[in-house]
């Protein structure tokens, strides 16, 4: 099932709540124009929850995986990743969700 289908199932009362990452769900809810139909609960998962990037061994990028890892790490540590997230949500006219 896709994330879009899960939101439709929520709206059709197939279940009462949907747990999702706020940063992606916010974007999806606004993209599907469901912001007036869905409430985001104040619940936040408080434990560390890392995000991973997968690169196929068949990808041309696989040989550069260590370089990509270092680049992402530098972006996170420098705050550049935060700036990218803030800029993205600002560009689509949405407040950036709390993700930390």
Phi, psi and omega in degrees: 000140180274165177298322177298317178296322179296322177294321177296321178296322176298314180294333178269014175061029175288335172206167189268336184212154178230125178261127183207162174292132186296322185296321179279319182297320179301312179300315181295317180300316180287324178298322180272002179059044181252009185299336177271354183250346185232134174254135175269120182290154180286356180301135175230134174285120190268348182279157176299131183224087186293154177247139183242150173248127180256138177234124179296143175297339180273352182286148174294339180280347185303321180295340182255015186301324180290323176295318178296317178300314179298320181296313178299317180300315179297319180297321180291312183294327182278347184090358180297324179296320176299318179297320179297315181296313179300316181296318180299308183295323177298321182294336178256010174076026181240149173288141178290131178292158172287123184234003180248000000 
